[in-house]
Amino acid sequence: MANPIRSILIVGGGTSGWITAAFLNRFLDPARCRITLIESAAIGTIGVGEATVPPLVALLRLLGIPEDEFLRESNATYKLGIKFLNWNHAGRNQAGRAGGGAQDGLPPAWHPFGHIGAALVESVPLFHHWLREHRAGRDGAPFTSYSLQALLGDMNRAPRSLRDSTEIIQQGAYAYHLDARAFAAYLARVATGRGVQYIVDDVRHVALDERGRIREVQTRESGALSADLYIDCSGFAGLLIENALGDPHIDWSGSLLCDRAVVLPLPAERPMPTYTKATALSAGWAWSIPLTHRVGSGYVYSSRFLSQDQAAAELITHAGADAARANPGHLRMRVGRRTNFWVGNCVSVGLAAGFLEPLESTGIYLIQTGAELLLDYFPDADFDPALAARYNARMGEEFEQVRDFIILHYLLNRREDTEFWRANRDLRPPDSLAQTLACYDATGIVDWHRRPLFRESSFYSIAAGFGRLPSRPHAMAGQADPDKARQKMDEIKARNLALARLLPDHAEFIEALNAVRPARA
């Protein structure tokens, strides 16, 4: 490389800044490329817990971070999927944390991680065999009843024991609940221990050069800081990408109506689920995320249908919290994405790049993807525009994928009790989602291109779980021997149950794991 990048300045810390710093540090020699992160001490975070998706497992392994150490340092627990409560009807007991019974024969919907049952049964995806049996009245259980992860979730079992692994661990088909503040602090220790430079200071001004690129970042205490490549991890503020470089924000609030959140940390509880609860309320949904020391809870809602005070009161009632002692926090959410994630010599990552509500726990995934794609298209100091153009296209696809999958949940909801839920069903879906639904409705085909995160099984879980079934199974299911298929389906359930019975209770596992904390070197 004739003109290599020799210095990188990351503006902003938190989860986005430290994931980016740790990842780039893993591949860029600190002797050849200096990575500096500047973070303001004045910017606080609301610690309510964060849920993740399976790609984080691969990232931690890539970074050489021991899982047990990560779990302890991040107050983390295991996550095997998401359970959606009351999305098909208004729960009779909205004050209960668990909430949600069945209506119209529909139990709470699961989105479990990993393959459901098996990738193929008799050379055909399991979903089509299940659909055939379900349509014939021979299988009344949900499609996700074939998922090992969903079974472990319903039984509150951990995906491993302290000594032994399982196929779930080996395949990386799981994720975590974590304390975002503790996780960022842990990554900071890892990254700085491996050579990342750390500055605590406030950015006062961003100066551009004659080409419209960033020349330097002026700070309160450290003076002017310059680098070849700048990474904006400054959150919604977008200090570099938006305030200095003027990249426009694309507003998606017309498709995703939720634009506010009220958060309320709760005491730890038992049992400790191995899944995130997403319970539909009157104008949005409430999350429940179990950590080792507390439960993160909050309510994502639409300000068009509910006031801030009403949302706080509804969350307190739903959580069963003591209203007199509750001290909820409030967040405004700008829903959408950058027009260009990479402009000139600046790349935006995290909230500076865009935000989509956390219904499918994709916040950290989009941070991780932003950092990984930057390495894929890593420039030299001349910044070939073709690299930025391809990066921007790929990141746009990632945001649109997540957007479509989140919209799917709202589009298929079956609630009739409030205007919010009816309004979501009346929204016109993006063309990309409408086309996918049309194929699915006809014969169960999910024709998603470049979908590394949400594969066919994810779509099947939500669509079938919310009561939307294709008119018929795929034609190839009719070519398979139905007796052999049913036998294999029975074997899948028996095998899952046998393994689940061998695994420990999740809460007991987490307590045992944290009972001994090795001394830091």
N, C-alpha and C positions, 0 to 999 in steps of 0.2 A: 504494500500500500504506500503510494508515493507521499501522501499528505495525511497521515493517520490522525485520528482523534486522540489527543494526549490528555485532555481534561474534560470532566463532566461535572456540572453543578446541578444538583437536585434541590429545587426550592420547595420546601415543605416536607414534613416527616410523616408521622402517623403510619397507618398500615400501607398506604400507597407508596410513600417515600422510602420506607425501609424494605419493603419487598423488592422494589426496583433497585435499590442500592445493593442489597444482598445478592440478587440475581446477577446483575451486571458484574459485581465483584467476583462472582464465581468463575466467570469466563474471561474477564479482562485483567491482564497482569497489572497489579498496582504499580509496578516499577515503570510500566510503559503508558499507563492511563490512570491518572489521578481522579478518584471519585470523591466529591465533597457533597455533603448534605447540610443544608442550612435550615433550621427550624426555629420558629418563634416560641419563646417561653410563654407568651401571652395568650396563645390559642389553646383552649381547653377542649376536651372531648367529653361526651356524655357516655359513660360506660354502662351499656345495657346488655351486652353480649351480642355476638355475631355468629351467624350460621354460615357454613361454607358448602362447597360441592367437591366431588372427588379429585379434580385436577390439583388441588392443594396438596394431596398426599404425594403425588409425583414430584411436586416442587420441593417439598421438604426433603424427600429422598435425594433429589438432585443436589440440593444444598448441603447434603451430608449431615442433616439435623436428626439426631436420634428421636424417635417418636415419643418414647416415654419421657424424655427430658422436655420436649415441646409440650406434652400434655400437662406436666407439672407446672412449668413456667407460665403457661397461658391460661391456667385454671380451666383447662379444656375437658370436654367429654366427647364421646363418640356420637356420630350422626349417621344413620342408615337411610334416611329419607325424610319426607315431609308428609304429615297427615293433615288433610283439609277437612275441617269440621264445620258443619252448618252451611256449606256452600250450596246444598241442594234444597235447603229449607231453613226457616227460622227456628233455632233451637228452642225447646220448651223451657230450658233452664239456662238463660243467658248468663246468670251469675256464676255458674259452675265453670271452673277452669277447663275441665275436660270437654264438656258440652257435647252436643251433636249426637243424635241417634239416627236411626234409619227412617226414611220416608220414601214411599213409592218403591220399596224394596232396595233402596240405595243406602248402604252404610257409608260412614266417612270415607272419603277417597284417599288413597295412598299414592304417593310418588316415590317408590323405593329406588335405590341406586342399584346399578349392576344389571346383569341379565335377569329377566323374570323367568325362572324355571330353567330354561335352556335357550340358547340362541336359535336352535332349530330342533324340531321334532319331526321325524320322517321327512327330512329335507325341506320342511315348511316352517316358518316362524310359528312359535307356540300360540300366538294370539289368534291365528286363523283356526286352529283346532279348537281352542277355547270358545271362539265365536260360534263355530258350528255346533258344539255341544250346548252352549248357552241358548242359542236360538231353538234348539230341539227340546229344551227343558230338561236336559240331563246334567247340567252343571249350573247350579244357582249361585255359586260362590263368585266373588269378584275375580277378575283376571289377575289382580295382584296377589291373590291367595297362593299363587305358585312362586312367589318371591321369598327367598330365604331372608332377605333384609327386612321385609314387612313382617314376617313371622317373628323374627327376633325383636322387632320393635314392639309388637303387640304383647310379647312375653317379657319385655324389659330386660333382655339379655344383651350382654356385651358381645362384640364380634370376635373376641379372642379371650383366652385366659392369660394369666400372668406369664406362664411358661410356654404355652403352645400357640401357634398360629392357626389360621383357617384359610379356606379358599378366598374368603372375602378380603382378608389382609393381603394375601399373596397377589390377588388381582387388583388391589387398590380400589375396590368398589365400595368405598365408604368415604365419609368426610368427618368434620368436627364441628362442635359448638365451642367457641372460644371467647375470651375476654379480649376485645380488640386493643384496649390500652396496654394490657400485659403482653400481648403478642407483639405489638410494635416495639415495646421496650426490650423484649427478648431478642427480636431481630436486630435491634440497634446494638445490643451487646455482641451478637454474632458478627455483624458487619464491621463494626469498629475494631473488633478483635482480629479481623482479617484484612485490615488496611484502609477501610473507608474513613475519611476525615469528617469530623462532626463539628458544626458551628451552631451555637445558640445565639440567634440575633434576629432583628426585625428588618425586613426589606422596606426601604424607603422609596426607591425609584428604580425603574428599569430603563436603561439608555440603549437606543438603537444606533446602528451604524448607517452609512450612506446607502446600503443595499436593503435596508429595512429589517436586518437581522439584529439579534440581541448582541450588543457590544459588552455590556457589563451590568451587574446588579449592584446597586448602591445600598449599603446597610447602615444601620444606626451606629453600631460600635466597631464593625470590622472594616469599614471603608468600602471601596469598590472591589467586587469579586467578579472575575472573568473566567470564561471557559470556552472550549470549542463547541461543546454540546450542552444545551440547557434542557432540563426536564422539569416540567411544571406539575408539581404534586401539591399545589396550594389550595386544593378543594374548590368549592363553588366560587371562591374569589377569582380564580383564573388569573393570577397576577401577571403571568407571562403571556400565555396563549391568547387571552381575551383582552385584558386591560392594556397590555403593551402592544401586542401584535394585531389585535382587533378581529380575531377570527369569530364569525357569527355563531350563535347558538341556535340549533334546530329544535324547535319546541314540539314535543309530542304529547302535550297535555290534552289535546283533543282526542287522543286514542287511549290514553291512560289517565283516568280521572283523579286518582289519588295524588294529592300534592302537599299533604301535611302528615306529621306523625306526632303522637304524644307518647312519651316513654316513662316507664315506671319499674325500676328494679324491685324485685321481690325476694323474700328469704328463700333459701334452698328448700327443696321439698323432696319427699320420697313417696312413691317410687321415682326413679330418675329415668325418664324416657330416653331412648336412643334415636329420637327423631324430633324435628321441629314441629310444633303445633301451629297451624294457621287457621284461626277460627273466624269465620265471617260474622261481622256485626252489622249495624244498621247502615253504615256508609263507608265500609271498608273491611279490614280484617285485623285481628290481633295476633301477634306472635308470642310464643312462649319458648324460650331457649334455656335449657338447663345447663348451668355451669357448676363447678365444684363448690362454690361458695355462695351462689345466689341463682335466682332465675331471672334472666333478662326478659322483660315483657314490654310491649308497646302496641300502639294502634295506628296503623296506616289508614288515612281516611281522606275524603274529598271535602275541601272547604266550601264547595258549591252546595253541599247538602248538610253540613254539620259545622257548628261553631267550635272554636277552640275549647270553650268551657263545657259544651255538651260532649265533646270527644273525651275530655278528661274524666267527666263523670261516668260516661259509659264504660271506659276502660277500668276505672276503679270498681265499678259494680261487677263487671265481667271477671276481674281478677280476684274478687272477694277480699280486696284490701280494706284496711281501716281508713276511711275517707279523711278522718281528722288528722291522721299521721302521714298520709300520702303526700308526696311532693313531686308531682309529675313534671317532666321537662317537655319542651315543645320544639319541634323542628319544622322548618320550611323546606320543601323539596322542589328543585327546579328539574322537571322531567324532560329529558331529551339528550342530545349529544352535540358534540362539536361538528361544524361543517368540515373542518380539517383538523385532525388530531396532531398532525405534524406540519408546522409552518416554518420554513427557513431552517434555522439551527435550533429549533425548540420543538419538543415532543411533550404532549400533555398525557398524563396518566392519572387514573382515579377519578375523583369527582370533577377535577378540572377538565377531564375528557368527556364526561357525561354522567347521567344518573338515571337508573331505572329502579323502581321500587323493589324492595328485597323479598318479593313473594317467593322466588326460586333461589334466593341466597346467592346471587351472582356477582355481588359487589367485588369481592376479592378475586373471583375468577377473571373479571374484566381488567383488574389491575395486573394480574399475572399475565394475561394474554397481551396486554399492552407492552409489558417488559419483554416477553418472549419474542413478539413480532419485531420489536426494535432490534433485538440481536439478530434476527433473521435478515433484516434489511439494514444492518448497521452501516453507516456511511463513513466516508473519510471527511476531512475538513472542507472539501469542496461542495459537499451536500448535493449530489446528483438528484435533480427533481424527480426522476423516475422512481427512486427508492421511496421518497415521501408519498408519491402518488399511489404506489402499490400498498404501502402501509396504511394509508388513509382508506383505501378501498377495503382492505381486509378488516380493519377495525370497524368500519361501517357495517360490514356483513355480520360481525359478531354482535354489535348492538342491536341490529335488526332481528337477528335470530332470537335473542333474549326478549326483545319487545314482543315479537309474535307469540312466543310461548306464554308470556304473561297475559297477553290479551286473550289467548285461548281460554284461560280459566274464567275470566270475567264473561266472555261471550257465551260460555256453556252453563253459567250458573242458572239455577232453577228457582231462585227466590222470587216471591211476589209481594213481599211485605213492605218494601220501601222503594222510593223513586230511584235511589242510587242503583240498585240491582237491576231494575227494569231499564234504566238508561244505558247501562253497560251492554245489555243484550241488543239494544237498538242501534248501537254504534256500528258503522260500516268497518269491517276488518280490513287491514292492509291487503292489497292484491295477493301478495305472497302467501299469506295465511289463508285467504279465501280459496286459492287454487289448491293448497294442501288439503283443506277440508273437503273440497269437491271430490278429489280422488279417494280420500278416506271414506267418505259417505257411500261411494259407489261400491267399493270392494275391499276396503281396509288397507289400501296402499298408502304409505306415508312417503311421499316423494320429496324428501328434503335433501338438498345438495349442500355440501360443505357444512354439515352439522356435527362437529366433533363433541359438543357438550350434550345436547338434547337429541338423543337418537330415537328410533322408532318406538322402543319400549316406553320411553318417557311420554311420547304422544299418546300411546295406547292407554297408559295408566290414567292420564287426566281425562281424555275423551270418554273412555269406557266408564271410569269412575264417576264422571259427571252425567252419565246416562246417555251419551251420544254413541250409538253403535252403527256400523256399516250395514247396508241393506243385505249384504251376503258376504261370506268368507271369500278369500281369494280362490280362484278356480283350482289352483294346485292342491288346496286342502282336500278337494273332492277326489283327487287322484291317489291320495294316501290311504293305507289300510286303517280304517277307523278303530278297529280293535287294538291294533298295535299302538296307535297314537294314544288311546285312552289308557292303556297299560303303562306307557311311559309317563303320562301325566300323573297317574297314581303313584308311580315310583318317585317322581320328583317331590311330591308332597311328603311321602313317607321318609325320604332321605333328608329333607329339610327339617322335619320334626325330630328325627333321631339326632341330628347335629345340634339343634337348638337346645335339646334337653341336656347336652353335655357342657354347655357354656354357662358362665357365671352370671348372676344378677349384675346389671350394669352399675348400680350404686355401690354394691359391695366391691366390684372390680376397681372402680375409681378410688374408693376409700383405701383399698389395699395398695394401689399404685402410689398414692400420695402419702402413705404412712411413713415411708422412708424417703427423705429428700437428700440425695448425695450433695456433699459440700462442693461449692463452686471452686474451680481451680484458681 
